[in-house]
Amino acid sequence: MSEDGDVRLTIGELAAAAGMTVRNVRNHQARGLIAPPSLVARTGYYGAEQLERLKLIRAMQSEGFNLEAIRCILGRAADPPPIPAEDVAERCGVSPAAGRHAAGAMRELAALFDRALAR
């Protein structure tokens, strides 16, 4: 933990907390599924949002989704959601990080429907 109470994890700590390998974390980052770490003196630190997203990705994979489907549903980590994440978190009773992921997923689902209706 950092001084302000935010989670700060190295890539090894993040991988262990998410239940996956460092190689998988790097792969997900390279695909844009999680945001890159913040750098402090040449060391990358990940936060609660990246951890929540990795747990969600892992859960979706266990339900049979492949990484391409997960990317289509969740979108890229850098895409801003159209629905305020705070509203989603409050209405759904989830953490702010989970609210951000849910809001992003809703945006991607809306885009999928738009594309389907345009055909």
C-alpha positions in Angstrom: 0.0 0.0 0.0 1.1 3.5 -0.7 0.9 6.4 1.8 -2.5 7.5 0.5 -4.0 4.0 0.9 -4.0 3.1 -2.8 -2.9 -0.4 -3.8 0.5 -0.5 -5.3 1.6 -3.9 -6.6 4.6 -4.9 -8.6 3.9 -7.2 -11.6 4.8 -10.3 -9.5 2.5 -9.2 -6.7 -0.3 -8.4 -9.1 0.0 -11.8 -10.9 -0.1 -13.6 -7.5 -3.1 -11.6 -6.3 -5.0 -12.2 -9.6 -4.1 -16.0 -9.6 -2.1 -15.9 -12.8 1.4 -15.8 -14.1 3.5 -12.7 -14.8 3.6 -13.8 -18.4 -0.2 -13.7 -18.6 -0.2 -10.3 -17.0 2.2 -9.0 -19.6 0.2 -10.6 -22.4 -3.0 -9.0 -21.2 -1.2 -5.6 -21.0 0.2 -6.0 -24.5 -3.3 -6.7 -25.8 -4.6 -3.6 -24.1 -6.8 -5.5 -21.7 -5.2 -3.8 -18.7 -3.7 -0.4 -18.4 0.1 -0.1 -18.1 1.6 0.4 -14.7 2.6 3.7 -13.3 6.4 4.0 -13.2 8.3 5.1 -10.0 12.0 5.0 -10.3 12.0 2.3 -13.1 9.6 0.1 -11.2 6.1 -0.4 -12.5 3.2 -0.4 -10.0 -0.3 -1.6 -10.7 -3.4 -0.6 -8.7 -6.7 -1.9 -7.6 -8.3 -1.2 -11.0 -5.8 -3.5 -12.8 -6.2 -6.2 -10.2 -10.1 -6.1 -10.4 -9.9 -6.2 -14.2 -7.5 -9.2 -14.2 -9.8 -11.0 -11.8 -12.7 -10.3 -14.1 -10.8 -11.5 -17.2 -9.9 -14.7 -15.3 -13.5 -15.3 -14.3 -14.7 -14.7 -17.9 -12.1 -17.1 -19.2 -13.3 -19.7 -16.8 -16.8 -19.2 -18.2 -15.5 -20.0 -21.7 -14.8 -16.6 -23.1 -11.7 -16.3 -25.2 -9.5 -13.1 -25.0 -10.9 -11.7 -28.2 -14.4 -12.0 -26.9 -13.3 -10.5 -23.6 -11.7 -7.6 -25.4 -14.9 -7.0 -27.4 -17.0 -7.0 -24.2 -14.7 -5.0 -21.9 -13.0 -2.9 -24.5 -9.5 -1.6 -24.2 -8.3 -0.5 -20.8 -7.8 3.1 -22.0 -11.3 3.6 -23.4 -13.4 5.9 -21.3 -16.9 4.5 -20.4 -19.9 6.6 -21.5 -21.8 6.0 -18.3 -20.3 7.5 -15.1 -18.6 4.6 -13.3 -19.6 6.1 -10.0 -23.2 5.7 -10.9 -22.7 2.1 -11.9 -20.8 1.3 -8.7 -23.5 2.9 -6.5 -26.5 1.4 -8.3 -24.9 -2.1 -8.5 -23.4 -2.0 -5.0 -19.8 -2.8 -6.3 -16.4 -1.2 -5.8 -15.5 1.8 -7.9 -13.0 -0.3 -9.9 -15.7 -2.9 -10.7 -18.0 0.0 -11.6 -15.5 1.3 -14.1 -15.2 -2.2 -15.7 -19.0 -2.6 -15.8 -19.5 0.8 -17.4 -16.9 0.0 -20.0 -18.6 -3.4 -20.7 -21.9 -1.7 -21.1 -20.4 0.7 -23.7 -18.9 -2.2 -25.6 -22.2 -4.1 -25.6 -24.1 -1.0 -26.8 -21.6 -0.8 -29.7 -22.1 -4.4 -30.5 -25.8 -3.9 -30.7 -25.4 -0.8 -32.8 -23.2 -2.7 -35.3 -25.7 -5.6 -35.4 -28.7 -3.3 -36.0 -26.8 -1.4 -38.8 -26.5 -4.6 -40.9 
